[in-house]
Amino acid sequence: MNGKFVAGGIVLTAIVFGAGLYYSQIYAYYKPIDANAPAATVRLTTFDGVTEDILAENFNGIDADTSPIKFRACFTTPLSLPMMTETFKPYTDAAPLVAQKWFDCFDAGRIGADIEAGTAVAFLGEENAPYGIDRVVAVYPDGRGYAWNQINHCGAAVFDGDPAPADCPPAPEGN
């Protein structure tokens, strides 16, 4: 009889901890970004290297303090794509990171496929903010826009414990 209680306790403990782990990975750390918050400002980098705010409406975003690459956002912009491609730097290695299923406006697979097909254009939002992380913004001709953070080549090297590549700024202390 005691073995049934021990086995039941082990199973119950595993279920409780499994549910807690699932919740913490999917929901716990993510927070919505208020559309009026500074974090909701969409910025792009010009060919001159100047970062400029762009007009962004209908902003919907999430972020978490636990990692700099958990940022995801959806928005619309009235700016024309031809004007944007003449003004802002393209981002050649754009790879949208998958968002939580409950953040349903952001479909990384579709965005990535559309960038590869040329039906959406990826731009450099902000470079190395924070170090090793770029903000990437993808825009469609109809004004739909998506933003995410992704590790750049500087961060990939430094986070692996290697020295920063020659074309990167010096890594901050502690990296």
C-alpha positions in Angstrom: 0.0 0.0 0.0 2.8 2.4 0.8 4.3 1.9 -2.6 1.1 3.2 -4.3 1.4 6.4 -2.2 5.0 6.9 -3.1 4.4 6.2 -6.8 1.4 8.5 -6.8 3.3 11.2 -5.1 6.1 11.0 -7.6 3.6 11.1 -10.5 1.7 14.0 -9.0 5.0 15.9 -8.3 6.1 15.4 -11.9 2.7 16.7 -13.2 2.8 19.8 -11.1 6.4 20.6 -12.0 5.8 19.8 -15.7 2.8 22.2 -15.7 4.8 24.9 -13.9 7.7 24.5 -16.5 5.2 24.7 -19.4 3.6 27.8 -18.0 7.0 29.5 -17.3 8.2 28.9 -20.8 5.1 29.8 -22.7 3.4 32.6 -20.6 5.1 33.6 -17.4 7.9 36.0 -18.5 6.2 37.6 -21.5 4.6 41.0 -21.0 2.6 43.0 -23.5 4.2 46.3 -24.6 1.9 49.3 -24.2 1.5 51.1 -27.6 2.5 54.4 -25.9 5.6 53.0 -24.3 9.1 53.9 -25.6 9.6 50.2 -26.4 6.8 50.5 -29.0 8.7 53.0 -31.1 9.7 51.5 -34.4 13.1 52.7 -35.6 15.0 52.1 -38.8 18.6 52.9 -39.7 19.2 55.0 -42.8 22.0 54.4 -45.3 23.9 57.2 -43.5 23.8 55.2 -40.2 21.2 57.4 -38.5 18.4 55.7 -36.6 15.1 57.3 -37.2 11.6 56.7 -35.8 9.0 55.8 -38.4 5.3 56.1 -38.3 3.8 52.9 -36.8 0.1 52.4 -36.0 -1.9 49.5 -34.5 1.2 48.4 -32.5 1.0 45.0 -30.7 4.1 43.8 -29.0 5.5 41.5 -26.4 8.9 41.3 -24.6 10.5 39.7 -21.6 13.3 40.7 -19.3 14.8 37.2 -19.3 16.3 37.4 -22.8 17.1 40.2 -25.3 15.7 38.2 -28.2 12.2 37.7 -26.9 10.9 40.9 -28.4 8.2 40.5 -31.1 5.9 43.2 -32.6 3.3 43.7 -35.2 2.2 47.1 -36.6 1.1 49.0 -39.7 2.8 51.9 -41.3 1.6 54.4 -43.8 5.1 54.8 -45.3 5.5 53.4 -48.9 7.8 50.5 -49.4 9.6 52.1 -52.3 10.4 55.2 -50.2 11.6 52.9 -47.4 13.9 50.9 -49.6 15.5 54.1 -50.9 16.0 55.5 -47.3 16.7 52.6 -45.0 19.3 49.9 -44.8 18.2 46.4 -45.8 18.9 43.5 -43.5 20.3 40.6 -45.5 20.3 37.8 -42.9 16.8 38.3 -41.5 15.5 35.2 -39.7 12.3 35.9 -37.8 12.2 34.0 -34.5 9.1 32.0 -33.6 6.7 33.8 -31.3 4.5 32.1 -28.7 1.4 30.6 -30.2 -0.9 32.9 -28.2 0.8 36.0 -29.9 -1.0 35.2 -33.1 -0.3 38.3 -35.2 3.4 37.2 -35.6 3.9 34.2 -37.9 7.7 33.8 -38.2 7.5 31.1 -40.8 5.3 33.1 -43.2 7.3 36.3 -42.6 10.6 34.5 -43.3 9.2 32.9 -46.4 7.9 36.2 -47.7 11.2 37.9 -47.1 12.9 35.1 -49.1 10.3 35.4 -51.9 10.7 39.2 -52.0 7.1 39.9 -51.0 8.3 41.6 -47.8 11.5 43.6 -47.2 13.7 43.4 -44.1 15.4 46.5 -42.7 17.9 47.1 -40.0 16.1 48.7 -37.1 18.9 49.2 -34.6 22.3 47.6 -34.6 23.9 46.2 -31.4 21.2 47.5 -29.1 22.1 45.7 -26.7 25.5 44.5 -27.9 25.3 41.5 -30.3 21.6 42.0 -30.8 20.0 43.7 -33.8 16.4 44.9 -34.1 15.0 43.7 -37.5 11.9 45.2 -39.1 10.1 43.5 -42.0 7.5 45.5 -44.0 5.0 44.5 -46.7 3.8 46.7 -49.6 0.4 47.0 -47.9 2.0 48.6 -44.8 2.0 45.6 -42.5 5.1 45.5 -40.4 6.8 43.1 -38.0 9.8 43.5 -35.7 12.0 41.1 -33.7 15.4 41.0 -32.2 18.0 38.6 -33.5 21.6 37.8 -32.7 24.1 39.4 -35.1 27.6 38.0 -36.1 29.2 40.1 -33.3 27.0 38.6 -30.7 27.3 35.1 -32.1 31.1 35.2 -31.7 31.3 36.9 -28.4 28.5 34.9 -26.8 30.3 31.7 -27.8 33.4 33.0 -25.9 35.4 34.0 -29.0 36.9 37.5 -29.6 34.7 40.0 -31.5 35.3 40.0 -35.2 37.4 42.9 -36.6 34.3 44.7 -38.0 32.5 44.7 -34.6 32.6 47.2 -31.8 34.5 46.1 -28.7 32.5 43.8 -26.5 31.3 45.2 -23.2 33.1 44.1 -20.0 31.9 40.8 -18.7 31.2 39.2 -22.1 
